[in-house]
Amino acid sequence: MNDLIKELEDIVGAQHVQTTGDLGRFEEDWRKRAKGKALAVVSPKNTFEVCEIVKACLRTKVSIVPQGGNTSMVVGAIPNDTGTQVLLSLTRMNQVRSIDKDNLTIIVEAGCVLQQVQQVAEREGFLFPLSLGSQGSCTIGGNLSTNAGGTQVVRYGNARELCLGLEVVTASGDVWHGLSGLRKDNTGYDLRNLYIGSEGTLGIITAATLKLYPLPAAKLTAWAAAPNIESAVKLLGLAHKTLGPSLSGFEMMGQFALSLVDKHFPQLNVPLWKNSAYCVLLEASDNESEEHARSQFENLMQTALEDEIITDAVIAESIAQAKALWLIRENITMAQATEGLNIKHDISIPVSRIADFVESTDNLITQKIKGAAIVNFGHLGDGNLHYNVQAPVGVDYKDFLRIHEHDINTLVYDSVKEFGGSISAEHGVGSLKVDTLKDYKDPTALNLMRTIKLALDPTNLMNPGRLINDQYSR
């Protein structure tokens, strides 16, 4: 492999090929559930260098693992433990290439951090609405490769809906120049949507054309207490009716999830949680005026209280108060991590069936494991729950995962299937769920996915073992 290492050094410069030293930030996944070993970590600066790297690896039959901010929740962006894979870090490809104000688009490279794109757009008077808890470190390439969701999907859609075009290096080392900002282009297969959500298994996204929106004139945030999920769903329906397209965020958080935030981050002052089974965080963006937005919001909350859909509510009076409420929601994940390892599920269920799913699945889990705690929260507005299971008090978390993770996963995923849902809503499949997918994905869909993989990456060069099982027909 020394010849390959030398060739990679010639392509990107020796200083950008790492084979020794502390590579932990590249080789260990964000959740610290797995750690691999790379043959080399290679950091290209431009698309031409990516092409040359792919061609070199293709000639030597060395597979490539693309990586952005390494925030994958499903072990989808680290090398395996063989020491034979090249990890392609795209973080040096972090330029904003252009902004087209009339076309409401921005072209950015794959290594741009999401928060950077948000800030550049805002400085120019625009909104890029994709918003995630990891936005300070995750990158646009990773967001698109997993079709990231987040807190604004209810209005703006997933990453897929926010992308108009891509630049992609294929498994043969060619470049697909697809950065057109067209909103209509009916000239064949939609290659953009083929690569979005493919988790780096078909090619390497190097740049993207993203949609921009005018900055809203007003943004309001409210926190409401709901006695049960049925009430939260009713509030969602009322919010759609009252606020219309201005409803941009609708998050639901269970009492136990909020108790962890209160325990580990008491300075955040979680409101209304002690006497409420669930709390809801709502956000609305209005292009008319602050007065119009607040009038609509107050009308919504007043109606919900009068109809006994909610028991209490708080409307943020300032940007600082709104940020404080969002910090509570965003710190649930960190509070869980502080508490200890848990069994995570990123699932989607039709909104109309979420209450029945939670009641049924909660009962199954607590019957199976006495004292198990359910950390239930997520994006109710689009049916995406982070439905996590924590060890009973006094039980070692590592032992809990080792003994119960497979059975709990099976129980939850079987229930998801029964209620017409998906076992991965926004995190992707990665390697964590690749062997599970066959039990919950339509067989015809899996065969079509394997056919596409074989056609576009016949040597299995691109991120093998992720999304598509390596045992596809050759």
C-alpha positions as CSV (number, residue, x, y, z in Angstrom):
1,M,0.0,0.0,0.0
2,N,3.0,2.3,0.1
3,D,2.7,3.1,-3.5
4,L,-0.9,4.2,-3.0
5,I,0.0,6.4,0.0
6,K,2.7,8.0,-2.1
7,E,0.3,8.7,-4.9
8,L,-2.2,10.2,-2.5
9,E,0.5,12.4,-1.1
10,D,1.3,13.6,-4.7
11,I,-2.3,14.4,-5.2
12,V,-3.1,16.5,-2.1
13,G,0.3,17.1,-0.5
14,A,2.0,15.0,2.1
15,Q,0.7,17.2,4.9
16,H,-2.9,16.3,4.0
17,V,-2.3,12.5,4.2
18,Q,-2.3,11.2,7.7
19,T,-1.3,7.6,8.5
20,T,0.0,8.0,12.0
21,G,-0.6,10.0,15.1
22,D,-3.9,10.6,16.8
23,L,-6.6,9.8,14.3
24,G,-9.3,9.3,16.9
25,R,-11.5,12.1,15.7
26,F,-11.7,10.5,12.3
27,E,-11.9,6.8,13.4
28,E,-14.3,6.9,16.3
29,D,-18.0,7.5,15.8
30,W,-19.8,10.4,17.5
31,R,-21.7,8.2,19.9
32,K,-18.5,6.3,20.8
33,R,-20.2,3.0,19.9
34,A,-17.5,2.0,17.4
35,K,-13.9,2.7,16.4
36,G,-12.2,1.8,13.2
37,K,-8.7,2.0,11.7
38,A,-7.9,3.9,8.5
39,L,-5.2,3.1,6.0
40,A,-4.9,6.8,5.6
41,V,-6.9,10.0,6.2
42,V,-6.8,12.0,3.1
43,S,-8.1,15.6,2.9
44,P,-8.6,17.0,-0.6
45,K,-9.0,20.8,-1.2
46,N,-11.0,20.6,-4.5
47,T,-13.1,18.4,-6.7
48,F,-10.2,17.6,-9.0
49,E,-8.3,16.1,-6.1
50,V,-11.3,14.0,-5.1
51,C,-11.4,12.6,-8.7
52,E,-7.8,11.7,-8.6
53,I,-8.1,10.0,-5.2
54,V,-11.0,7.9,-6.4
55,K,-9.1,6.9,-9.5
56,A,-6.1,5.9,-7.4
57,C,-8.2,3.9,-5.0
58,L,-10.1,2.2,-7.9
59,R,-6.8,1.1,-9.5
60,T,-5.6,-0.4,-6.2
61,K,-9.0,-1.8,-5.1
62,V,-9.0,0.2,-1.9
63,S,-12.4,1.3,-0.7
64,I,-13.3,4.8,0.4
65,V,-15.2,6.1,3.4
66,P,-16.3,9.7,2.9
67,Q,-16.6,11.8,6.0
68,G,-17.8,15.3,6.8
69,G,-18.2,16.4,10.4
70,N,-18.3,12.8,11.7
71,T,-21.7,13.3,13.4
72,S,-23.3,10.2,12.1
73,M,-25.7,8.5,14.6
74,V,-25.6,5.1,12.8
75,V,-21.8,4.5,12.4
76,G,-22.0,5.5,8.8
77,A,-18.8,7.6,8.3
78,I,-15.9,5.9,10.0
79,P,-13.6,3.1,8.5
80,N,-13.9,-0.5,9.6
81,D,-11.2,-2.0,11.8
82,T,-9.2,-3.7,9.0
83,G,-6.9,-0.7,8.4
84,T,-7.4,-1.1,4.6
85,Q,-9.8,1.7,3.9
86,V,-9.0,5.3,2.9
87,L,-11.0,7.8,4.9
88,L,-11.8,10.8,2.7
89,S,-12.2,13.9,4.9
90,L,-14.0,16.7,3.0
91,T,-13.6,19.4,5.7
92,R,-11.1,21.3,3.6
93,M,-13.6,21.7,0.9
94,N,-15.5,24.4,2.8
95,Q,-16.0,27.3,0.4
96,V,-19.2,29.2,-0.4
97,R,-18.8,29.4,-4.2
98,S,-21.6,31.8,-5.0
99,I,-24.9,33.3,-4.0
100,D,-27.6,34.1,-6.6
101,K,-30.0,36.5,-4.9
102,D,-32.4,36.7,-7.8
103,N,-32.6,32.9,-8.0
104,L,-32.7,32.5,-4.2
105,T,-29.8,29.9,-4.3
106,I,-26.4,29.4,-2.7
107,I,-23.7,27.1,-4.0
108,V,-21.5,25.6,-1.3
109,E,-18.9,22.9,-1.0
110,A,-19.6,19.7,0.8
111,G,-17.3,20.5,3.7
112,C,-19.1,23.7,4.7
113,V,-20.4,23.4,8.3
114,L,-24.2,23.8,8.3
115,Q,-24.0,26.8,10.8
116,Q,-21.6,28.5,8.5
117,V,-24.1,28.3,5.6
118,Q,-26.9,29.6,7.8
119,Q,-24.7,32.6,8.9
120,V,-23.6,33.4,5.3
121,A,-27.2,33.3,4.1
122,E,-28.3,35.5,7.0
123,R,-25.6,38.1,6.3
124,E,-27.0,38.4,2.8
125,G,-30.6,38.8,4.1
126,F,-31.7,35.2,3.5
127,L,-32.7,32.2,5.5
128,F,-31.3,28.7,5.0
129,P,-33.7,26.8,7.1
130,L,-32.1,23.4,7.7
131,S,-31.5,23.3,11.5
132,L,-30.0,20.5,13.6
133,G,-28.6,20.0,17.0
134,S,-25.2,19.3,15.5
135,Q,-25.2,22.3,13.1
136,G,-22.0,23.7,14.6
137,S,-20.1,20.6,13.4
138,C,-22.1,18.7,10.8
139,T,-21.4,19.5,7.1
140,I,-23.6,20.0,4.1
141,G,-22.2,16.9,2.4
142,G,-23.2,14.7,5.3
143,N,-26.6,16.5,5.6
144,L,-27.4,15.6,2.0
145,S,-25.9,12.1,2.1
146,T,-28.3,11.2,4.9
147,N,-31.2,13.5,3.9
148,A,-31.0,15.2,7.2
149,G,-34.2,16.4,8.9
150,G,-34.2,18.6,12.0
151,T,-36.6,21.0,13.5
152,Q,-37.9,23.0,10.5
153,V,-39.1,20.0,8.4
154,V,-42.8,20.8,9.1
155,R,-42.5,23.9,6.9
156,Y,-39.4,23.6,4.7
157,G,-38.9,19.8,4.3
158,N,-35.8,17.6,4.7
159,A,-32.4,18.3,3.2
160,R,-33.7,16.8,-0.1
161,E,-36.3,19.5,-0.4
162,L,-33.7,22.2,0.2
163,C,-31.3,21.1,-2.6
164,L,-31.7,22.0,-6.3
165,G,-28.5,20.5,-7.6
166,L,-25.3,18.6,-6.9
167,E,-21.7,18.1,-8.0
168,V,-20.7,14.5,-7.5
169,V,-17.6,12.5,-8.1
170,T,-18.7,9.0,-9.2
171,A,-17.2,5.6,-8.4
172,S,-15.3,5.8,-11.6
173,G,-13.7,9.1,-10.8
174,D,-15.8,11.1,-13.2
175,V,-17.6,14.3,-12.2
176,W,-21.3,14.9,-12.6
177,H,-21.7,18.6,-13.0
178,G,-25.3,19.0,-11.7
179,L,-25.2,22.3,-9.9
180,S,-28.0,23.9,-11.9
181,G,-30.3,26.1,-9.8
182,L,-33.3,25.2,-12.0
183,R,-36.5,24.4,-10.2
184,K,-37.9,22.7,-13.3
185,D,-35.8,20.3,-15.4
186,N,-37.7,17.4,-16.8
187,T,-35.0,15.8,-18.9
188,G,-34.8,12.3,-17.4
189,Y,-33.9,10.5,-14.2
190,D,-33.6,12.7,-11.1
191,L,-29.9,12.0,-10.3
192,R,-29.9,14.6,-7.5
193,N,-32.4,12.6,-5.5
194,L,-30.6,9.4,-6.2
195,Y,-27.4,10.6,-4.5
196,I,-29.2,12.5,-1.7
197,G,-29.8,9.9,1.1
198,S,-27.4,7.4,-0.4
199,E,-25.0,7.7,2.5
200,G,-21.9,7.9,0.3
201,T,-22.5,4.5,-1.2
202,L,-22.9,5.6,-4.8
203,G,-20.6,8.6,-5.1
204,I,-19.1,11.5,-3.3
205,I,-21.0,14.8,-3.0
206,T,-18.5,17.6,-3.4
207,A,-20.8,20.7,-3.8
208,A,-24.5,21.6,-3.7
209,T,-26.9,24.2,-4.9
210,L,-29.3,25.0,-2.0
211,K,-32.5,27.0,-1.7
212,L,-32.7,30.2,0.1
213,Y,-35.7,32.0,1.6
214,P,-36.3,35.6,2.6
215,L,-35.6,36.3,6.2
216,P,-38.9,36.3,8.1
217,A,-40.2,39.6,9.5
218,A,-41.0,37.9,12.8
219,K,-40.4,34.6,14.5
220,L,-42.3,33.5,17.6
221,T,-41.8,30.6,19.9
222,A,-44.1,29.1,22.5
223,W,-44.0,26.3,25.0
224,A,-47.1,24.4,25.9
225,A,-48.1,21.7,28.4
226,A,-50.1,18.8,27.1
227,P,-51.7,16.0,29.2
228,N,-51.1,13.3,26.6
229,I,-50.0,12.7,23.0
230,E,-53.5,12.8,21.7
231,S,-53.7,16.4,23.0
232,A,-50.3,17.2,21.4
233,V,-51.6,15.9,18.0
234,K,-54.8,18.0,18.4
235,L,-52.6,21.0,19.1
236,L,-50.6,20.3,15.9
237,G,-53.9,20.2,13.9
238,L,-55.1,23.4,15.4
239,A,-51.7,25.0,14.7
240,H,-51.9,24.1,11.1
241,K,-55.4,25.5,10.9
242,T,-54.6,28.8,12.8
243,L,-51.0,29.5,11.6
244,G,-51.1,27.9,8.1
245,P,-47.8,27.8,6.3
246,S,-46.2,30.1,9.0
247,L,-45.9,27.0,11.3
248,S,-42.2,26.1,11.0
249,G,-41.5,23.9,14.1
250,F,-43.4,21.6,16.3
251,E,-41.4,19.5,18.8
252,M,-42.8,17.1,21.4
253,M,-40.9,16.1,24.6
254,G,-41.9,13.5,27.2
255,Q,-41.7,14.2,30.9
256,F,-38.9,11.8,31.6
257,A,-36.8,13.4,28.7
258,L,-37.3,16.8,30.3
259,S,-36.5,15.5,33.7
260,L,-33.0,14.5,32.5
261,V,-32.5,18.1,31.2
262,D,-33.6,19.5,34.5
263,K,-31.3,17.1,36.3
264,H,-28.1,17.7,34.3
265,F,-28.7,21.3,33.1
266,P,-30.7,22.9,35.9
267,Q,-29.7,26.4,34.8
268,L,-32.0,26.0,31.7
269,N,-35.1,26.2,34.0
270,V,-37.4,23.8,32.1
271,P,-41.0,25.2,32.3
272,L,-44.2,23.3,33.0
273,W,-42.8,19.8,32.9
274,K,-43.4,18.6,36.4
275,N,-47.2,18.4,36.1
276,S,-47.3,17.5,32.4
277,A,-46.9,14.2,30.6
278,Y,-45.7,16.0,27.5
279,C,-44.5,19.5,26.5
280,V,-44.6,21.0,23.1
281,L,-42.3,23.6,21.6
282,L,-43.8,25.5,18.7
283,E,-42.3,28.0,16.3
284,A,-43.9,30.2,13.7
285,S,-42.3,32.5,11.1
286,D,-44.3,35.4,9.6
287,N,-43.5,37.6,6.7
288,E,-46.0,40.3,7.6
289,S,-45.2,41.8,11.0
290,E,-44.4,41.0,14.6
291,E,-47.9,42.2,15.6
292,H,-49.6,39.9,13.1
293,A,-47.5,36.9,14.2
294,R,-48.1,37.5,17.9
295,S,-51.9,37.9,17.4
296,Q,-52.1,34.6,15.5
297,F,-50.0,32.8,18.2
298,E,-52.0,34.2,21.1
299,N,-55.2,33.2,19.4
300,L,-53.8,29.7,18.9
301,M,-52.8,29.3,22.6
302,Q,-56.1,30.8,23.9
303,T,-58.2,28.5,21.8
304,A,-56.1,25.5,22.9
305,L,-56.6,26.4,26.5
306,E,-60.3,27.0,26.1
307,D,-60.7,23.7,24.4
308,E,-58.7,22.0,27.1
309,I,-56.1,20.7,24.6
310,I,-53.3,22.1,26.7
311,T,-53.2,23.0,30.4
312,D,-50.8,25.9,30.2
313,A,-48.5,27.8,27.8
314,V,-45.7,30.3,27.7
315,I,-45.0,32.6,24.7
316,A,-41.4,33.9,24.4
317,E,-41.3,37.6,24.8
318,S,-37.8,38.1,23.4
319,I,-35.2,36.4,21.1
320,A,-33.3,35.4,24.3
321,Q,-36.3,33.7,25.8
322,A,-37.0,31.9,22.5
323,K,-33.3,30.7,22.3
324,A,-33.6,29.5,26.0
325,L,-36.6,27.4,25.2
326,W,-34.9,25.8,22.1
327,L,-31.8,25.1,24.3
328,I,-33.9,22.9,26.4
329,R,-35.0,20.8,23.4
330,E,-31.5,20.7,22.0
331,N,-30.0,19.5,25.2
332,I,-32.1,16.4,25.6
333,T,-29.6,14.4,23.7
334,M,-26.7,15.7,25.8
335,A,-28.6,15.1,29.0
336,Q,-29.1,11.5,27.9
337,A,-25.4,11.1,27.1
338,T,-24.6,12.5,30.5
339,E,-27.0,10.1,32.2
340,G,-25.5,7.0,30.4
341,L,-25.7,4.9,27.3
342,N,-29.2,4.1,26.0
343,I,-30.9,2.2,23.2
344,K,-31.6,4.8,20.5
345,H,-34.3,4.7,17.9
346,D,-34.9,7.3,15.1
347,I,-38.3,6.3,13.8
348,S,-41.2,7.8,11.9
349,I,-44.9,7.0,12.3
350,P,-47.9,8.6,10.6
351,V,-48.9,11.5,12.9
352,S,-52.4,10.1,13.3
353,R,-51.0,6.8,14.7
354,I,-48.3,8.1,17.0
355,A,-50.4,8.1,20.2
356,D,-51.4,4.5,19.7
357,F,-47.8,3.5,18.8
358,V,-46.4,5.0,21.9
359,E,-49.0,3.5,24.2
360,S,-48.6,0.0,22.7
361,T,-44.8,0.1,22.6
362,D,-44.4,1.6,26.0
363,N,-46.5,-1.2,27.5
364,L,-44.5,-3.9,25.6
365,I,-41.1,-2.5,26.8
366,T,-42.1,-2.0,30.5
367,Q,-43.6,-5.5,30.6
368,K,-40.4,-7.0,29.2
369,I,-38.0,-4.9,31.4
370,K,-39.3,-3.7,34.7
371,G,-38.2,-0.2,35.5
372,A,-37.0,0.6,31.9
373,A,-37.4,4.3,31.2
374,I,-38.6,5.7,27.9
375,V,-36.9,8.9,26.7
376,N,-39.4,10.0,24.1
377,F,-39.1,13.2,22.2
378,G,-38.9,14.4,18.6
379,H,-40.3,16.2,15.7
380,L,-44.1,15.6,16.1
381,G,-44.8,17.9,13.2
382,D,-43.4,15.4,10.7
383,G,-44.0,12.2,12.6
384,N,-40.3,11.7,13.6
385,L,-39.7,10.3,17.2
386,H,-36.5,9.8,19.0
387,Y,-37.8,6.9,21.0
388,N,-35.0,5.8,23.3
389,V,-34.9,3.2,26.1
390,Q,-32.8,3.7,29.2
391,A,-31.7,1.1,31.8
392,P,-33.6,0.8,35.0
393,V,-32.2,2.7,38.0
394,G,-29.2,0.8,39.4
395,V,-28.5,-1.3,36.3
396,D,-25.2,-0.8,34.5
397,Y,-25.8,0.9,31.2
398,K,-23.2,-1.2,29.3
399,D,-24.6,-4.4,30.6
400,F,-28.1,-3.2,29.8
401,L,-27.2,-2.6,26.1
402,R,-25.3,-5.9,25.8
403,I,-28.1,-8.0,27.2
404,H,-31.2,-6.1,25.9
405,E,-30.3,-4.0,22.8
406,H,-31.2,-6.6,20.2
407,D,-34.5,-7.7,21.8
408,I,-35.5,-4.1,22.4
409,N,-34.7,-3.1,18.8
410,T,-36.7,-6.0,17.5
411,L,-39.6,-5.1,19.7
412,V,-39.6,-1.4,18.7
413,Y,-39.0,-2.0,15.0
414,D,-41.8,-4.7,14.8
415,S,-44.1,-2.1,16.4
416,V,-43.0,0.5,13.9
417,K,-43.8,-1.8,11.1
418,E,-47.2,-2.7,12.5
419,F,-48.1,1.0,12.7
420,G,-46.9,1.8,9.1
421,G,-43.7,3.6,10.0
422,S,-40.0,3.5,9.1
423,I,-37.0,2.4,11.3
424,S,-34.9,5.4,10.2
425,A,-36.5,8.8,9.9
426,E,-33.5,11.1,9.6
427,H,-30.3,9.5,10.8
428,G,-29.9,7.0,7.9
429,V,-29.0,3.3,8.0
430,G,-25.2,3.3,8.2
431,S,-23.7,0.1,9.4
432,L,-25.7,0.0,12.6
433,K,-29.0,-0.9,10.8
434,V,-27.7,-2.4,7.6
435,D,-28.4,-6.0,8.6
436,T,-31.8,-5.0,10.1
437,L,-33.1,-3.3,7.0
438,K,-33.9,-6.5,5.2
439,D,-36.5,-7.3,7.8
440,Y,-38.4,-4.0,7.5
441,K,-37.8,-2.8,3.9
442,D,-40.0,-3.9,1.0
443,P,-38.1,-6.8,-0.8
444,T,-38.6,-5.2,-4.2
445,A,-37.3,-1.9,-3.0
446,L,-34.2,-3.6,-1.6
447,N,-33.6,-5.4,-5.0
448,L,-33.9,-2.1,-6.8
449,M,-31.4,-0.5,-4.4
450,R,-29.0,-3.4,-5.0
451,T,-29.4,-3.0,-8.7
452,I,-28.6,0.7,-8.5
453,K,-25.6,0.1,-6.3
454,L,-24.2,-2.6,-8.7
455,A,-24.7,-0.4,-11.7
456,L,-23.1,2.8,-10.3
457,D,-20.4,1.2,-8.0
458,P,-19.7,-2.3,-9.4
459,T,-16.4,-2.7,-7.4
460,N,-18.1,-1.7,-4.1
461,L,-15.6,1.1,-3.8
462,M,-17.9,3.6,-2.1
463,N,-18.5,3.3,1.7
464,P,-19.0,-0.5,1.6
465,G,-21.1,-2.1,4.4
466,R,-23.3,0.9,4.8
467,L,-27.0,1.2,3.7
468,I,-26.6,-1.8,1.3
469,N,-25.3,-5.1,2.6
470,D,-22.0,-6.1,1.0
471,Q,-23.6,-9.4,-0.1
472,Y,-25.4,-7.8,-3.0
473,S,-25.1,-9.8,-6.2
474,R,-22.0,-9.1,-8.3
